[in-house]
């Protein structure tokens, strides 16, 4: 049976402004008929149209009994809706919804989860954003509290919002700036993929670099048959996980969609291998061969030495020594031209097409979400129901995933198979999935992900051009600009 992916393009790539983002039409199945928005809500209509395209609950379409998510959600279940909430603001002052999932998409998804639960169950919107995301600011930006308050007025499933992180910091990971958080109320689970990990038998685990300065932590969890991830227990305890990622490019793996978005299920990001130190000739993928001049290369090596010996200690005194050295460099040495060029900095830290580490971590997480039970044990069969809707109303291009340029597209795409959805959306972005390493698992994976090739994917859309996307080897479709480190290497 083919993995079906639906693609909807709405008339205007615009989100509704007013929370809690009610639909602008009283659809027969809509359970809150007294709450209709006066402003057009094309997003809600688009989500609904996607379910129709995918042929969900054909028997009851057009009636008040229509339950499009009833094939995966039953009363009494716990449903986790996993958005991409990477940051609470765009650091270049651009539209933050080029970077994070818009709450109007979450509202539409939550409504159909609410219908399927029939008054009994839980709906949890949960994510572990980047360390520098101010979750209070995020809640204010997205107006999620108003959405939760709306559901609380009715008897039935309530909607909760969780920040799964155990700390955040306004800037960097400096020990003096860290603010501890409660974390996942259900705790965490360590999942060891062992030989099934795409990182297993990597030739240079001693060079791994994770999310933060203390490399010994990431190395200790990714050596030999120990290939561990710290995952949210809320996510692993869920009966259903609905991923709602952003349609945007990514500096380390090419694109951020479902697969890379699963980083947000991990409560300790330093279990995640981001890149391998050094150039390819040194066994690394930190930066391209020949990128830096000898002076720049020396500066990079000094910088990394300070990370390992000053910042990795997590001691405030050494942190301030590190800051002082940076101040001295910026004040007295950088003005002499002894610095790393800004455009080259964009490609450092594994931010280029030759990154051979981060994609392995991403596909490992795909195996975890599919096959790990709530205790962290791996199975051969799926352990929870999955569904995905990609928010491509406003996409993100160029310097993604953290400071992308807004890309008005008007696309919603979804289906039951995360990998199939990712491949279709990647193609619509104008990229060749065969040039992006995270998709090499189509032909080489320790897990049965339901696909052996693109021939196992069926695209359904009201637009015949979009429906033919996987068979069209020339159309650039929405022609996203890749991250600078990927330009010229992934385009169709």
N, C-alpha and C positions, 0 to 999 in steps of 0.2 A: 504494500500500500504506500502510495506516494505521500510525502510530507507536503501539506498544502499551506501556502503562504498567501494571505490576502493583502492587496495594496489598494489604498483609497487615496485619491487626491481631492482635497476640498477646494472650493471655489476661490477662497481668499485665505492666504497663510497668515491668519490673525487669531490670537487667543482672546477669549472673553475676559473682561476686566473685573467683573463683580463676583466676589466669593459669596456663596459656596458653589458658584458655577452651575446653576440649574440649567436644564435643557430649555430651549425656547419653543418647544412644541410638546404637547401632552401626548406622548406615544401611548398606544394601548396598554403596554406592559409597565409603563412608568408608575411606580408605587406611591409617588408623592404628588398627586395631581393638583394639589393646591399651591404648589411651588413651581412656578414657571417664570423664566427670565424674560424680561422685555427686550434685552439686547440679544442679537443673534448669537447662537452658540453652535457654530459649525463644527467645533471639535467633538461635542457630544454626538451630534448627528453623524460625524465621521466614524466614531467608535461603533455606533450602532450599525452603520452601513457595513463596516468591516465584518461584524458578526453575521450579517445577512449574506455577504459574499462568501464567507466560509461555510455557509449552509448549516449553521447551528440550529438545532431544534426545529427542523423544517415543519414538523407536524403542527406546531403552534404559532408559526410566524403570522403576524398580523392580528394576533389576539392578545387578551390580557394575560394569558397563561404562558406567553413566550418566555423561555428561560434559556438563553443562549449559552450560559456557562454551566448549565445543569449536567453536562456530560463529564465535567471534572470536579464540580463542587456539590456536595450534599449537605443537608442540615446537620449541625453539630460539628462541622469541620472548623479548623483554623486556617485562614487564608492570609498569607503574607504578600503584600504588594510592595515590590522592590523598585523604587525609582532610582534615578541618578541625581543625587543631591550633593555633588562634589564640593561646591562652595556656596557661600551665602551672598557673595557679591562678585561682580566681574571686575577684576583689578585694573582693567583699562577703561572702565566706565561704560562699556558697551552693554547691550541687552543681556541680562543674566540668563534669560531663557534660551539663549543660544548654547548655554552650558549645562543647564539643569532641566529636568523634566517639569513641564508645566502642570500645576495642580488641577487644571480643568480636565486633563486626560485622566488623572487619578480619580477625580470625582465620577466620571462616566464609568470607569472600571469598577469603582466601589459600589455604584448603584446596582450593577449586574451581579456582583458578588452577593450583595444584600438580598437581591431577588432569589438567588440560588440557595442561600442559607435558610430561607423561609422562617426567619425569626429565631434561629438557634445556631450560634457559632460566633466566631471572632474574625474581625478584619483588622489587620495590623499593617500600617505603612511604616516600613523600617529600612534604614540604611546606615552605613558607617561612612560618612563623608570624609573628605580630606581633613588632615589634622587642623588646618587653619580655617575651617568652616565654623562660624558662630551660629549655633543651632537656633538660638533665640532670634537672631537676625533673619535666619532662613524661614522660621515660622511666620515672622512678620511679613517677609517678602511674598511668601506663597499663600498666606492667609489660611493655612491648614486648620488652625483652631476653629475658625468659623465653620469649616466643613465638618469637623468633628462635632461641634455644638449642634449643627443641623441634624445629624443622625441621632444624637442623644435625645432628641424630642420624641422619638418614635420607639415603640416597643419592637424589639428585634435586635439584630447584630449591631454592635457599636463599632465605631471606627477609632482606632488608637494610632498615635504617631510615636515612634521610638527612634532615639539616637543610640546606635549600638556601640559607639566608641567609649573607651574608658578614660580618655583625656582629649583635650584640645589645646591649641596654642595660637595666639594671635599672629606670631611670626616665628618661623623656623621651629626646631624641636629643642631649643635651648632649655635646660632644666629650670632656669629661673622664670620661664614663661609658661610652663606647663600648668594647666588647670585640670584637675582630676574630675571625672564624670562618673555617674553611677554605673554606666555600661549596660549590657544586656541584662534585664531582670531575670531571665531564665538561665543565665550563665553562658559558658563557652564550651566548645567541644574541640578537641584536637583530633584531626583526621590525618592518618598516615597512609599515603598512597603507595609507598614502597616502590617496587619495581614497575608499577603501573604509571608512575609519575613520568611526565615528559622531561623532567630534570634528572631522572635516574641515569647514572653513568656519565653525567656531564664531566668533561675532563678537568675542569678547573673550579670546583666548588669553593676552594680557598680564596677565590677572587670575587665571589658573589657580593653584590651590594643590594641591600633591601630598601626600605622606605626612609630609614634614618641612619644616623652616623655610626651606631654601634653594630658593626658588621658581624661580630662574633655571634650575635643572636641569630641572624638569618643563616649563617653558615652551620650553626649547631643543629638547625632543623632541616637542612638540605645537604646531607652527606651520606653517601651509600644508600642503604635501604631505608634510611630515615628521611622521609619526604613529607613533612608535616605542615598542616595549615590550622590556624586557630579560627574556628568558624562560629558564628552566632548560633546559640542553641534555639533561639526563637525561630530562626530560619529552618534549621534542621528538624525542629519539632512540628513544623507546619505540614498540613496535609496537602496544601496547594501553594505553589509560589508563582506569582504573576510578575514577570519582569517588565518594567516600563522604562527602558533606557532612552538616552538621547541619540539622535542621528548626528554624529560628529566625528571628526578625525582625531587621531591620537598619535602623540609624538613617539611612543615606544612600540606600539603594535599596529599602527596604520589606521585603525578605526575603533571607536568606542561604540559598542552596541550591547548585545546580551552577554557575550562571552567575557569581554574585558570588564563590563559592568558588574560582574560577580565579585570583583574586588570589594564591593560594598557589603558583602556578606561576611567579610573577615574582620574580626575585632582587633587583631594585632597585625597591622600592615607590615611590620618588620619580619613577618614570616614569609613575605612575598618577595621573590627574587625579581629585581627590576632590571639589572644588567650585570655584566661581568667586567671587572676593572681591566683597563689596558686597551690597546689597539688589537686588531685581529692577528697581527704577527706575534703578539704577546699572549695570544690565547683569550683575548677579551673582545668586548663589543661596546666599550664605553664611548668610543668615538671612531670615525673613519680613519683609515691609514693615511698619513700625510696631511691631516687636517691642520695641525698646529706647527708653528715655527719652533725651533729649538728653545727659544725663550719662553714661548707660551706653554710648551710641553713641560718645561721645568716648573713653571708657576702652577700648572695643574697638579703635578706630582707633589709639590710642597703643600698645596691646598689639601690634597688627600691625606698626606702625612698628618696634618693638623687635625683632620676629622678623626683619624684613628687614635691619635695620642692625646688630644685635648677634649674634643667633643664626645667621643665614645665613652669617656669615663663617667659622664653624667654628673660631673662635679661643677658647681657654680664658679668656683675660683678659676678653674681651667677654662671655663666658658668665657669669663671676662678677659682672661689672657688672650684667648682666640679673638675676641672682639677688638682688643687693643691692637693686635697685629694687623687686623684688617683695616683699622682706622689709620695706622701708620702707613700702610701701603696706599690706601686711597688718598691720603693727604700729601705724601712726599714722593712716592715712587710712581704711582699711576700717571701723574701729570708729566712725567718724563717719557711716557710712551711705553713703559714696561707693564703691560697688561694683556689680557686675552681679549681679542676682538669680539664685540657683542654678537655679531652674526655667527661666529664660531661657537659661542656659548650655547646657542640654540640647539646645537648638535651634540654637545657634551652630555654625559649622564645617560647614554644609551638612546638618545633622542634622534634616531636615524633608522633607515631601512635595514641596516645590517645588524640590528639588535636581535640576537639569537637566544635571548634569555627570557624576556618578559612574556613572549607568546607562549612559552612552555608553562609558565605560571598560570596564565589565563586559561589554557585548555585543561590544566589540572583542576581548576575550580569548576569547569564544566562537568568533569567527572565527579567531583564532590557533590554538586547540587543534584545530579541525576542518581548517583548510585550509593551515596553514604547514608546510612540510617541515622536515627537521632542520637545514637551512641558512638558514632564515628566509624562504625564497621562498614566495609565495602561489600556490595552484593553485585550479582550479575544482572539483576533486573532493576528497573527504576523504583525509587523509594518514595516518590511523591509525584503528584501531578504538576505539570508545568504548562505555562502559557506565556505568551509575550505580545506586547504591543509597543512598537517603536514610535517615539514622539519625534516626528520629522516635520512638524508644522513650521517651526523655525529651527533649522539645523545649525551646526557649528563647523566652520572651515578654517583653514590656515593654521594658526598657532593653538591647536587643540591638544589636550582636552580642557585646559584650565583657563586660557584666555582666547577663545576662538572668536572669529568674526561671525556675526549673524548671517545666516543663509536662509532667506524665506523660500520654503519649498512647498509646504502644504500637504505633506505625506504622512499617512499613518499606515503601518504595516504590521501584520501579526500572524501568529500561528502557534501550534503546539510544540514545534521543534525549534529550540533556540538557535541551533546551528543553521538550519534552513533559512530562518528569518534573517540571520546575520548575512548570509551569502546573497540573498536577494537584495537587501538594503545596500550592501556594499556595491553591488552592480549598479543600482540606481544612483549611487553617489558618483558614478563614473569610473569606478576602479575595477581592476581585474582580481577576482578573489584568488586566482592561482599565484599571484605575486605577493600575497600576504600570508605570512607563515602560520598564523593561527588557524588557517583553513587547510593546512596540509594534513590535518587529522582526518579529512575525508577518506584518505587512502591508507592512513597509518595511525591507528589509535589503539590503545590497550582497552578501550571501552567501546561498546556497541552503541553508537550515537544515532542510530536509525537511518543513516545515509551512507551510501558507498560512492556517490557522485552526484553531480547536479541533475542527472537524469532522474533521480529519485525525488526531485522537487517539482511541484506543480504550482505555478503562480496564477492566481485568480484576481482579476481586476476589471472594472468597467471600462478601462482604457486599454485597448488592444496593444498599443505600443509598449506600455508598461508590462503587460502580461507576457510579452515576448522577450523580456529583458535578458533572460539567461541564454537565449539562443542568438542574441544580437551581439556580434563581436566588434562593432564599430561605434554604436551610439554612446555618447558621453552622458546622456540623460541630464542629471542635474549638475554635473561638472563641478563637484566640490574641489576646492584647492587643498591639496594635502598639506600636512605639516612641512615646513621648509626642509627638514631632514629626509623627506620622502618624495619630494618633487622629482618627477621624471622616472620613478621606479615602480609605481603602482597603478598609474592611469591605464585605462583600456587602450 
